[in-house]
Amino acid sequence: MSRPAVIAHRGARLRAPENTIEAFQAAIEAGADAIECDARLSADGQIVVCHSAYVDETTDGSGAVSELTFVELRGLDAGARFNPNGGDFPYRGGGVRVPLLAEVLELAAGRVWVDVELKNLPGQPGFDSPKEALVEALARLLAGCPSDSLVISSFNWVSLERARELVPGVATGFLTAPGVDMSVNLAYVREHGHRICLPHLEALSRDGGSRAVADARADGRDVMVWTVEEPGQAVDLARLGVTGLIADDPEAVLAELAAQGFGSS
């Protein structure tokens, strides 16, 4: 049996500090098919990779990403809070930095494809709509990049529509929260011409979830599920027919899929 693509969630985030070059490199070495990263704009308009709107969560700094320049962000220790075993901090003081999206794309080029999640969300610092400066900066960055090596995803449908307008050759996918049924995600994706459904895995366990996956696949659309935290979940989802697994530990997921008879993607 062929397996779904295994997509490293913020890199191999259980092995190295999330959304860093170190985590993405670890994911590639583990055999992941793709890496997923979060894109935000710095105060001076640089596209940086950081999940939270605030740097406090993963670095030794404080404040909103959107209110710090790239030089200020680059000066932070992005390994300061990584504590995988509840004891030591193996990357603290080791030179781990907040990367530019351009650096992540360069690392991935020719090795894995990349899912770039646009973090332009209402209620968060730096929210910018309808101008969509993040999407405009992304379009400039992606000019000339191979379109088949990228996916653009977001919870923000306005950002997705703007991305389809400015970067028409790149596949786009709609992310939905745990409480949103897969059928709702599929209905939106169909109506607006996106290629990928990105439901939360909880949505697939409810009534109608498996049917919606089958409908999406019959419609020629991909279903990439977030977030796989346990390897056993990956096997159940693979049997359901999803095409992508966004996973915190890609190495463990790949091993479990192989043990259950799932071959290459």
C-alpha positions as CSV (number, residue, x, y, z in Angstrom):
1,M,0.0,0.0,0.0
2,S,1.2,3.5,-0.8
3,R,1.3,5.8,2.1
4,P,0.3,9.5,2.5
5,A,2.9,12.2,2.4
6,V,4.4,12.8,5.8
7,I,4.8,16.6,6.4
8,A,6.9,17.7,9.3
9,H,4.9,20.1,11.5
10,R,7.1,23.2,12.1
11,G,9.9,20.8,11.2
12,A,10.8,17.8,13.4
13,R,9.7,19.9,16.4
14,L,10.2,17.1,19.0
15,R,13.8,16.7,17.9
16,A,14.9,20.4,17.6
17,P,13.4,23.9,18.2
18,E,10.3,24.3,16.0
19,N,10.4,26.5,12.9
20,T,14.2,26.6,12.9
21,I,16.7,25.5,10.3
22,E,17.8,22.8,12.7
23,A,14.2,21.4,13.0
24,F,13.8,21.5,9.2
25,Q,17.1,19.8,8.6
26,A,16.2,17.1,11.2
27,A,12.9,16.5,9.3
28,I,14.7,16.1,6.0
29,E,17.2,13.7,7.5
30,A,14.3,11.7,9.1
31,G,12.9,11.1,5.6
32,A,9.9,13.5,5.7
33,D,8.3,14.2,2.3
34,A,7.7,17.9,3.2
35,I,8.1,20.5,5.8
36,E,5.4,22.8,7.2
37,C,6.4,26.3,8.4
38,D,4.6,29.5,9.6
39,A,5.2,32.8,7.8
40,R,4.9,36.2,9.4
41,L,6.0,39.7,8.6
42,S,8.6,41.5,10.8
43,A,8.2,45.2,11.5
44,D,10.4,46.0,8.5
45,G,8.6,43.7,6.1
46,Q,10.8,40.6,6.1
47,I,9.1,37.2,5.9
48,V,10.2,35.3,9.0
49,V,9.3,31.8,10.2
50,C,7.5,31.8,13.6
51,H,4.3,30.1,14.7
52,S,3.2,32.4,17.6
53,A,2.4,36.1,17.1
54,Y,4.8,36.7,20.1
55,V,8.4,35.6,20.4
56,D,8.0,34.9,24.1
57,E,6.9,31.3,23.4
58,T,10.0,30.0,21.7
59,T,12.8,32.5,22.2
60,D,14.6,34.4,25.0
61,G,12.9,37.6,23.8
62,S,9.6,39.4,24.3
63,G,7.1,41.1,22.1
64,A,5.2,40.7,18.9
65,V,6.9,39.5,15.8
66,S,5.2,42.2,13.8
67,E,6.7,44.9,16.1
68,L,10.3,43.7,15.9
69,T,12.7,44.3,13.0
70,F,14.5,41.3,11.4
71,V,17.8,42.4,13.0
72,E,16.1,42.3,16.4
73,L,14.5,38.9,15.7
74,R,17.8,37.6,14.5
75,G,19.4,38.5,17.7
76,L,17.1,36.3,19.8
77,D,17.9,32.7,20.9
78,A,15.3,30.5,19.1
79,G,16.6,27.5,21.0
80,A,16.2,29.0,24.5
81,R,12.9,27.4,25.4
82,F,13.2,24.0,23.7
83,N,12.9,21.5,26.5
84,P,12.1,18.1,25.0
85,N,12.5,15.9,28.1
86,G,11.6,18.3,30.9
87,G,15.1,18.6,32.0
88,D,17.9,20.3,30.2
89,F,17.8,22.9,27.3
90,P,20.1,21.3,24.7
91,Y,19.9,24.1,22.2
92,R,20.0,27.1,24.6
93,G,22.9,29.3,23.7
94,G,23.7,27.2,20.6
95,G,23.2,29.9,18.0
96,V,19.7,28.8,16.9
97,R,18.0,31.7,15.2
98,V,14.6,32.8,13.8
99,P,15.0,32.1,10.1
100,L,13.8,33.9,7.0
101,L,11.4,32.0,4.9
102,A,13.9,32.4,2.0
103,E,16.4,30.4,4.0
104,V,13.9,27.6,4.6
105,L,13.0,27.5,0.9
106,E,16.7,27.3,0.1
107,L,17.3,24.5,2.5
108,A,14.3,22.5,1.1
109,A,15.1,23.1,-2.6
110,G,15.4,19.9,-4.5
111,R,15.0,17.8,-1.3
112,V,11.4,18.2,0.0
113,W,8.4,20.4,-0.8
114,V,7.2,23.1,1.6
115,D,3.8,24.0,3.0
116,V,3.9,27.7,3.9
117,E,1.1,28.6,6.4
118,L,0.2,32.3,6.2
119,K,-0.1,33.7,9.7
120,N,-2.3,36.8,9.1
121,L,-5.1,36.2,11.6
122,P,-7.8,38.5,13.0
123,G,-7.1,39.5,16.6
124,Q,-3.4,39.0,16.4
125,P,-0.7,41.7,16.2
126,G,0.2,42.6,12.7
127,F,-3.2,41.5,11.2
128,D,-3.3,43.2,7.9
129,S,-6.5,42.9,5.7
130,P,-7.5,43.7,3.0
131,K,-4.0,44.9,2.0
132,E,-2.5,41.5,2.7
133,A,1.1,42.7,2.8
134,L,2.3,39.2,3.8
135,V,0.9,37.7,0.6
136,E,2.3,40.5,-1.5
137,A,5.8,39.9,0.0
138,L,5.4,36.2,-0.5
139,A,4.5,36.7,-4.1
140,R,7.7,38.7,-4.6
141,L,9.8,36.0,-2.9
142,L,8.3,33.2,-4.9
143,A,8.8,34.8,-8.3
144,G,10.7,32.2,-10.3
145,C,10.4,29.4,-7.7
146,P,9.1,26.0,-9.0
147,S,5.4,26.0,-8.3
148,D,5.3,22.2,-7.8
149,S,7.5,22.4,-4.7
150,L,5.2,24.6,-2.7
151,V,1.8,24.8,-1.0
152,I,0.3,27.9,0.5
153,S,-2.2,27.3,3.3
154,S,-4.1,29.5,5.8
155,F,-7.0,29.7,8.2
156,N,-7.7,33.1,6.7
157,W,-9.7,32.7,3.5
158,V,-9.0,36.3,2.5
159,S,-5.2,35.6,2.5
160,L,-5.8,32.4,0.4
161,E,-7.9,34.3,-2.2
162,R,-5.2,36.9,-2.5
163,A,-2.5,34.2,-2.8
164,R,-4.4,32.6,-5.6
165,E,-4.5,35.9,-7.4
166,L,-0.8,36.8,-6.9
167,V,0.7,33.4,-7.0
168,P,-1.6,31.5,-9.4
169,G,0.7,28.5,-10.1
170,V,1.0,27.4,-6.4
171,A,-1.5,25.0,-4.8
172,T,-3.5,26.5,-2.0
173,G,-5.2,24.8,0.9
174,F,-7.8,25.8,3.5
175,L,-7.1,25.1,7.2
176,T,-10.0,24.6,9.5
177,A,-10.2,24.3,13.3
178,P,-11.2,21.1,15.3
179,G,-14.8,22.1,15.5
180,V,-15.3,22.5,11.8
181,D,-16.6,19.5,9.9
182,M,-14.6,18.2,7.0
183,S,-17.7,18.6,4.7
184,V,-17.6,22.4,5.4
185,N,-13.9,22.5,4.5
186,L,-14.6,20.6,1.3
187,A,-17.5,22.8,0.3
188,Y,-15.4,26.0,0.6
189,V,-12.5,24.5,-1.2
190,R,-14.7,23.4,-4.1
191,E,-16.5,26.7,-4.4
192,H,-13.3,28.7,-4.5
193,G,-11.1,26.4,-6.5
194,H,-8.5,25.4,-3.9
195,R,-6.7,22.1,-4.4
196,I,-6.2,21.0,-0.7
197,C,-8.5,20.4,2.3
198,L,-6.7,20.8,5.6
199,P,-9.1,19.7,8.3
200,H,-8.2,18.9,11.9
201,L,-8.0,15.2,12.5
202,E,-10.9,15.4,15.0
203,A,-13.2,16.4,12.1
204,L,-12.5,13.0,10.4
205,S,-13.6,11.0,13.5
206,R,-17.1,12.5,13.4
207,D,-20.1,11.3,11.4
208,G,-19.6,12.1,7.8
209,G,-15.8,12.6,8.1
210,S,-14.8,9.5,6.1
211,R,-17.4,10.2,3.5
212,A,-16.1,13.7,3.0
213,V,-12.6,12.4,2.5
214,A,-13.8,10.0,-0.2
215,D,-15.8,12.9,-1.8
216,A,-12.7,15.1,-1.8
217,R,-10.5,12.4,-3.3
218,A,-13.1,11.6,-6.0
219,D,-13.1,15.3,-6.8
220,G,-9.3,15.3,-7.4
221,R,-8.5,17.2,-4.2
222,D,-5.9,16.4,-1.6
223,V,-6.7,16.0,2.1
224,M,-3.8,16.9,4.4
225,V,-4.7,16.4,8.1
226,W,-3.3,18.2,11.1
227,T,-1.9,17.5,13.6
228,V,-0.8,13.9,14.0
229,E,0.7,13.5,17.5
230,E,0.7,9.7,17.8
231,P,2.0,7.3,15.2
232,G,-1.1,5.1,15.5
233,Q,-3.3,8.0,14.3
234,A,-1.3,8.1,11.1
235,V,-2.2,4.5,10.3
236,D,-5.9,5.1,10.9
237,L,-5.8,8.2,8.7
238,A,-3.8,6.4,6.0
239,R,-6.5,3.7,5.8
240,L,-9.1,6.4,5.6
241,G,-7.5,7.6,2.3
242,V,-6.0,11.0,3.3
243,T,-3.1,12.1,1.1
244,G,-1.0,14.0,3.7
245,L,-0.2,13.8,7.4
246,I,1.1,16.9,9.2
247,A,3.0,15.3,12.0
248,D,5.0,16.4,15.0
249,D,7.4,13.4,14.8
250,P,7.8,12.5,11.2
251,E,10.4,9.8,11.9
252,A,8.1,7.9,14.3
253,V,5.1,8.3,11.9
254,L,7.2,6.9,8.9
255,A,8.3,4.0,11.0
256,E,4.8,3.1,12.1
257,L,3.4,3.4,8.6
258,A,6.2,1.1,7.3
259,A,5.5,-1.4,10.1
260,Q,1.9,-1.5,9.0
261,G,2.7,-2.2,5.4
262,F,2.5,1.2,3.9
263,G,5.2,1.8,1.3
264,S,6.5,5.0,-0.2
265,S,4.2,7.9,-0.9
